Amino acid sequence: MAIINTLDVFFNEEDLPYEEEILRNPFSVKHWLRYIEHKKNAPKAIINTIYERSLKELPGSYKLWYNYLKLRRKQVKGKVINDSAYEDVNNTFERSLVFMHKMPRIWLDYCKFLMDQHRITQTRQVFDRSLRALPITQHHRVWPVYLSFVKANNVPETAVRVFRRYLKLFPEDAEDYIEYLCSIERLDEAAVKLAYIVNKESFVSKHGKSNHQLWNELCEMISQNPDKIRSLNVDAIIRGGLRRYTDQLGHLWNSLADYYIRSGLFERVRELTGGLLH
């Protein structure tokens, strides 16, 4: 069967009806997609060329870009991550974002593709660019993936900076930040943040914890880690709790004694127990 080559466009005789349709309707997404479907089993160079031709005519088509990028990612699947084909796909994503910068799905697919390549710095930069480009009403789609990325890559300083930015928009998620800080042994900052939400009357725990439960968590954290928590006056906090929660006196006195013991302040323990006995 004859193969026609015109201006670097390769097609067979059975492609002619589709080519004629495209000539008559170069700005019709439907006609381009019909042609692409017809050539779906063609070599990648040919189908990629058809996509490139369609995007030259319709650079603002989300459907064409989305399908093309999906195909390009599929074409490199299974290759070693330092294969130059990955960089070609990265460049295609960059070209798409000239027109698709308001589309969160394109940004997220690009970020996940970079994550698969273990390009940590580049991935973080693209996440940051996405947050600058997208309207704030779309940020909730980006942040969960961004936070998962920074937590998974064991770069605590970067993760902390990203979390702090996130909490400016979503302060109700402070407990997640505290949990992360504890996981990386940054207990001083975790205690400061926990003390802040305990004293913030408007804070509502998304995990359903009462202010009383959060207070107990704070007392436990600060009493058991005197060598790691330096920014809070532990003695004053626990004694404040004694005045605030009179039904928890036993637990709070024990927390205070535990703090003194772990701090090596045994004389204070004797004074405390002596005062309680009298």
Contacts in CASP RR format, 6 or more apart in sequence:
PFRMAT RR
TARGET T0000
AUTHOR 0000-0000-0000
METHOD contacts of the structure
MODEL  1
MAIINTLDVFFNEEDLPYEEEILRNPFSVKHWLRYIEHKKNAPKAIINTI
YERSLKELPGSYKLWYNYLKLRRKQVKGKVINDSAYEDVNNTFERSLVFM
HKMPRIWLDYCKFLMDQHRITQTRQVFDRSLRALPITQHHRVWPVYLSFV
KANNVPETAVRVFRRYLKLFPEDAEDYIEYLCSIERLDEAAVKLAYIVNK
ESFVSKHGKSNHQLWNELCEMISQNPDKIRSLNVDAIIRGGLRRYTDQLG
HLWNSLADYYIRSGLFERVRELTGGLLH
1 12 0 8 1.000
1 13 0 8 1.000
1 14 0 8 1.000
2 12 0 8 1.000
2 13 0 8 1.000
3 10 0 8 1.000
3 11 0 8 1.000
3 12 0 8 1.000
4 10 0 8 1.000
4 11 0 8 1.000
4 12 0 8 1.000
4 13 0 8 1.000
8 49 0 8 1.000
9 19 0 8 1.000
9 49 0 8 1.000
9 53 0 8 1.000
10 46 0 8 1.000
10 49 0 8 1.000
11 18 0 8 1.000
11 19 0 8 1.000
15 35 0 8 1.000
15 38 0 8 1.000
15 39 0 8 1.000
18 31 0 8 1.000
18 34 0 8 1.000
18 35 0 8 1.000
18 38 0 8 1.000
19 35 0 8 1.000
21 31 0 8 1.000
21 34 0 8 1.000
21 35 0 8 1.000
22 31 0 8 1.000
22 32 0 8 1.000
22 35 0 8 1.000
22 53 0 8 1.000
25 31 0 8 1.000
26 57 0 8 1.000
27 57 0 8 1.000
27 58 0 8 1.000
29 54 0 8 1.000
29 58 0 8 1.000
29 61 0 8 1.000
29 63 0 8 1.000
29 64 0 8 1.000
32 50 0 8 1.000
32 54 0 8 1.000
32 57 0 8 1.000
32 58 0 8 1.000
32 64 0 8 1.000
33 63 0 8 1.000
33 64 0 8 1.000
33 67 0 8 1.000
35 50 0 8 1.000
35 54 0 8 1.000
36 47 0 8 1.000
36 50 0 8 1.000
36 51 0 8 1.000
36 54 0 8 1.000
36 67 0 8 1.000
39 46 0 8 1.000
39 47 0 8 1.000
39 50 0 8 1.000
40 47 0 8 1.000
44 75 0 8 1.000
47 71 0 8 1.000
48 68 0 8 1.000
48 71 0 8 1.000
48 72 0 8 1.000
51 64 0 8 1.000
51 67 0 8 1.000
51 68 0 8 1.000
51 71 0 8 1.000
54 61 0 8 1.000
54 64 0 8 1.000
55 61 0 8 1.000
55 64 0 8 1.000
55 65 0 8 1.000
55 68 0 8 1.000
58 64 0 8 1.000
59 98 0 8 1.000
59 99 0 8 1.000
60 99 0 8 1.000
60 100 0 8 1.000
62 100 0 8 1.000
62 103 0 8 1.000
62 106 0 8 1.000
65 96 0 8 1.000
65 99 0 8 1.000
65 100 0 8 1.000
65 106 0 8 1.000
66 105 0 8 1.000
66 106 0 8 1.000
68 92 0 8 1.000
68 96 0 8 1.000
69 89 0 8 1.000
69 92 0 8 1.000
69 93 0 8 1.000
69 96 0 8 1.000
69 106 0 8 1.000
69 109 0 8 1.000
70 109 0 8 1.000
72 88 0 8 1.000
72 89 0 8 1.000
72 92 0 8 1.000
73 89 0 8 1.000
73 109 0 8 1.000
73 113 0 8 1.000
75 85 0 8 1.000
75 89 0 8 1.000
76 83 0 8 1.000
76 85 0 8 1.000
76 86 0 8 1.000
76 89 0 8 1.000
79 85 0 8 1.000
79 86 0 8 1.000
81 116 0 8 1.000
81 117 0 8 1.000
81 118 0 8 1.000
86 117 0 8 1.000
89 113 0 8 1.000
90 110 0 8 1.000
90 113 0 8 1.000
90 114 0 8 1.000
93 106 0 8 1.000
93 109 0 8 1.000
93 110 0 8 1.000
93 113 0 8 1.000
96 106 0 8 1.000
97 106 0 8 1.000
97 107 0 8 1.000
97 110 0 8 1.000
97 133 0 8 1.000
100 106 0 8 1.000
101 107 0 8 1.000
101 133 0 8 1.000
101 134 0 8 1.000
102 133 0 8 1.000
102 134 0 8 1.000
102 135 0 8 1.000
104 130 0 8 1.000
104 134 0 8 1.000
104 138 0 8 1.000
104 141 0 8 1.000
104 142 0 8 1.000
107 126 0 8 1.000
107 129 0 8 1.000
107 130 0 8 1.000
107 133 0 8 1.000
107 134 0 8 1.000
107 142 0 8 1.000
108 130 0 8 1.000
108 141 0 8 1.000
108 142 0 8 1.000
108 145 0 8 1.000
110 126 0 8 1.000
111 123 0 8 1.000
111 126 0 8 1.000
111 127 0 8 1.000
111 130 0 8 1.000
111 145 0 8 1.000
111 146 0 8 1.000
111 149 0 8 1.000
112 145 0 8 1.000
114 122 0 8 1.000
114 123 0 8 1.000
114 126 0 8 1.000
115 123 0 8 1.000
115 149 0 8 1.000
120 153 0 8 1.000
120 155 0 8 1.000
123 149 0 8 1.000
124 149 0 8 1.000
124 150 0 8 1.000
124 158 0 8 1.000
124 162 0 8 1.000
127 142 0 8 1.000
127 145 0 8 1.000
127 146 0 8 1.000
127 149 0 8 1.000
130 142 0 8 1.000
131 139 0 8 1.000
131 142 0 8 1.000
131 146 0 8 1.000
134 142 0 8 1.000
136 169 0 8 1.000
139 169 0 8 1.000
143 166 0 8 1.000
143 169 0 8 1.000
143 170 0 8 1.000
146 162 0 8 1.000
146 166 0 8 1.000
147 159 0 8 1.000
147 162 0 8 1.000
147 163 0 8 1.000
147 166 0 8 1.000
147 176 0 8 1.000
150 158 0 8 1.000
150 159 0 8 1.000
150 162 0 8 1.000
150 163 0 8 1.000
151 159 0 8 1.000
151 180 0 8 1.000
153 159 0 8 1.000
156 184 0 8 1.000
156 186 0 8 1.000
159 180 0 8 1.000
159 184 0 8 1.000
160 181 0 8 1.000
160 186 0 8 1.000
160 189 0 8 1.000
163 177 0 8 1.000
163 180 0 8 1.000
164 177 0 8 1.000
166 173 0 8 1.000
166 177 0 8 1.000
167 173 0 8 1.000
167 174 0 8 1.000
167 177 0 8 1.000
171 203 0 8 1.000
172 203 0 8 1.000
172 204 0 8 1.000
172 206 0 8 1.000
173 206 0 8 1.000
174 193 0 8 1.000
174 196 0 8 1.000
174 197 0 8 1.000
174 203 0 8 1.000
175 197 0 8 1.000
175 205 0 8 1.000
175 206 0 8 1.000
175 207 0 8 1.000
175 209 0 8 1.000
177 193 0 8 1.000
178 190 0 8 1.000
178 193 0 8 1.000
178 194 0 8 1.000
181 187 0 8 1.000
181 189 0 8 1.000
181 190 0 8 1.000
181 193 0 8 1.000
182 190 0 8 1.000
182 221 0 8 1.000
185 228 0 8 1.000
187 221 0 8 1.000
187 225 0 8 1.000
187 228 0 8 1.000
187 229 0 8 1.000
188 228 0 8 1.000
188 229 0 8 1.000
188 230 0 8 1.000
188 231 0 8 1.000
188 232 0 8 1.000
189 231 0 8 1.000
190 221 0 8 1.000
191 218 0 8 1.000
191 221 0 8 1.000
191 222 0 8 1.000
191 225 0 8 1.000
191 229 0 8 1.000
191 231 0 8 1.000
191 232 0 8 1.000
192 231 0 8 1.000
192 232 0 8 1.000
194 214 0 8 1.000
194 217 0 8 1.000
194 218 0 8 1.000
194 221 0 8 1.000
195 218 0 8 1.000
195 232 0 8 1.000
195 237 0 8 1.000
197 203 0 8 1.000
197 214 0 8 1.000
198 211 0 8 1.000
198 214 0 8 1.000
198 215 0 8 1.000
198 218 0 8 1.000
203 211 0 8 1.000
205 213 0 8 1.000
205 214 0 8 1.000
209 217 0 8 1.000
212 245 0 8 1.000
212 248 0 8 1.000
215 241 0 8 1.000
215 244 0 8 1.000
215 245 0 8 1.000
216 248 0 8 1.000
216 251 0 8 1.000
218 237 0 8 1.000
219 237 0 8 1.000
219 238 0 8 1.000
219 241 0 8 1.000
219 251 0 8 1.000
219 252 0 8 1.000
219 255 0 8 1.000
220 255 0 8 1.000
221 229 0 8 1.000
222 229 0 8 1.000
222 232 0 8 1.000
222 234 0 8 1.000
222 237 0 8 1.000
222 238 0 8 1.000
222 259 0 8 1.000
223 234 0 8 1.000
223 238 0 8 1.000
223 255 0 8 1.000
223 256 0 8 1.000
223 258 0 8 1.000
223 259 0 8 1.000
223 262 0 8 1.000
224 258 0 8 1.000
224 259 0 8 1.000
224 262 0 8 1.000
225 262 0 8 1.000
226 234 0 8 1.000
226 259 0 8 1.000
226 262 0 8 1.000
226 263 0 8 1.000
227 262 0 8 1.000
227 263 0 8 1.000
234 259 0 8 1.000
235 256 0 8 1.000
235 259 0 8 1.000
238 252 0 8 1.000
238 255 0 8 1.000
238 256 0 8 1.000
238 259 0 8 1.000
239 256 0 8 1.000
241 248 0 8 1.000
241 252 0 8 1.000
242 249 0 8 1.000
242 252 0 8 1.000
242 253 0 8 1.000
242 256 0 8 1.000
245 252 0 8 1.000
253 272 0 8 1.000
253 276 0 8 1.000
256 272 0 8 1.000
257 269 0 8 1.000
257 272 0 8 1.000
257 273 0 8 1.000
260 266 0 8 1.000
260 268 0 8 1.000
260 269 0 8 1.000
260 272 0 8 1.000
261 269 0 8 1.000
END
